[in-house]
Amino acid sequence: MEKQQIKALRNYLNQMILGQSELVDGLLIALLADGHIIVESPPGLAKTRAINALAKGIEGDFHRIQFTPDLLPSDLTGTDIFRQETGEFIFEKGPLFHNLILADEINRAPAKVQSALLEAMAEHQITVGKTTYQLPELFLVMATQNPLEQEGTYPLPEAQLDRFIMHLELDYPDAKTEKQILALNHKEILKEEVAKVTPLTNQQIFNMRREVMNITIAPHLEDYLINLIIATRQPKLYSDQLGEWINYGASPRATLALMRTAKARAWLDQRDHVIPDDIIQNLYPVLRHRLILTYEAEAQGITANQVIKEILQQVAIPA
């Protein structure tokens, strides 16, 4: 039953966000794996539209936060307000107390504001003063970055990047998809119904997450998954080139993320077990924001994607 419902939601999202199937699957995998995602792309590639559509497909509320240099941590978390009539401080909840959060252009705000997300993403709670407040059990952050302009931005620290289960990179659609986007926009302007879906309840999503965790992974594939992560920490054991490129590898959080997302992808594709392709497809979004490259690699223009491709070539898929 749940698998048919997630299939319907997937179809709905692909009808609403044309040409961005990787983003659609990334959002659903993050939802099923109880994680957060960061999306990097030029403007206008339906990032806001995607999470808006997801919010309509589940029984949850959505809030968009535009990150700017003058933003304060309390603009995210909320703050204590003094009520003169009662002589008491009352906590006014901030936008983080929603189920789906769009942290738009997260690197536009200074580190103090970015760090306000850290506790929320890791612990599903925030602390204001001496009081800790629990966030909704269903809580997903989608952060965005614009790679085209870096002036006046604040790069996210490695500790916060590690909190995102996946890092997606999007590119412009092809001409055929662009034509479909024009047709879809025309229908929406005329108020024509494009697609509809029955929203998933929170309990249904929690049931799906339990099913995902029960997906089987064979011992040899589990070893393969671990070896891929170990290759980032001990690159010289696999090739001299990897040793020259990687300065610091991925933490155990990456291992957990790769396991959870591989299981979520298998379940999303209607399988009860993980196959090598589940691991391989997720390796790029799970690792690309967790690798710290050497100065020499950056000077040569080597990207994290090239490093991950080399890791996949060096670590053999078990028979």
C-alpha positions, 0 to 999 in steps of 0.5 A: 500500500505504502509503495503505491502511495510513494509511487503516486507521489513520485509521479506527481512530483515529476509532472510538476517539476519537469526535467529534474528527476534527480531532484525529485528522487533526492527529495523523496530519498531524504524524506524516506531516510530522515535526512536533509539535502543541499542543492546547488544550481543556477537560479530558475531550476524549480528548487522552490517549486519542488519543495512546494510540490512536496509540501502539497504531497504530504500532510505537513506545513512548509516555510521558505527562509531567504538567507541574507547578510542581515539575518539573525539566528532568532529569525530562524529559531524564534525569540522570547517576547516580553508581554507587558500585560502579564509581566512574563516572557513568552516564546514566539516560535520561528520558521524552523517550527515547520515540517519542510524548510527551504533555506534559500541561498544558505551561503548568503548569511553569516556563520552565526545564522548558519550555525542556528540550523546545526542543532535543528538539523542534527537533534530536531530541537533548538535552544533559546536561552536556557530552554530547549524546544522540540521541533516536529518529528517530521522535519526536513531542510532543503538548503540551496546555493547558487554556484554562479556568484560567490561574492559576499557569500559565507561558505558552510563549515565542514561540520554543517555540510556533514549534516546534509545527507546528500548534496545535489547538483542540477543543470539546465534542461534540454530543449524538449523539456524546455518546451514541456515547461512552457506548456505546463506554465501555460496551463497553470496560468489558465488555472487548468488542473495539471496533476493532483495527489492524495497527501501522505500522512505523517504516520504513513511516512513514519511507516515507510521509514521503518520499511526502508530500514528493514530493506536487506543488504547482503554482507558483501555489499555492506563491505563494498559500501564501507570500502568506498568510504575507507578509500576516502580516508586511506586513498594511497592504499588504492592509487597514488592519484587518489593520495594526491587528490584527497586531503581529508576523507568522509566521516562515519556519518557518510557511511550511515548516510550511504547505507540509509540512502541506498536502502531508500533508493531500493525501496523507492524502486519497489525492491526489498534488497539493495543492489550495487547500483543503489550504492553507486548512484548515491555515492556522488550526492553523499560524498561530494560535499564531504571530501576535502581536496588537497591544494594541488588538486584544486590548483589542477581544477580537480572536482569532487565528482572526478575524485568519486569517479576514480574511487569507483574505478579503484574499489572493485564491485564484489561478485 
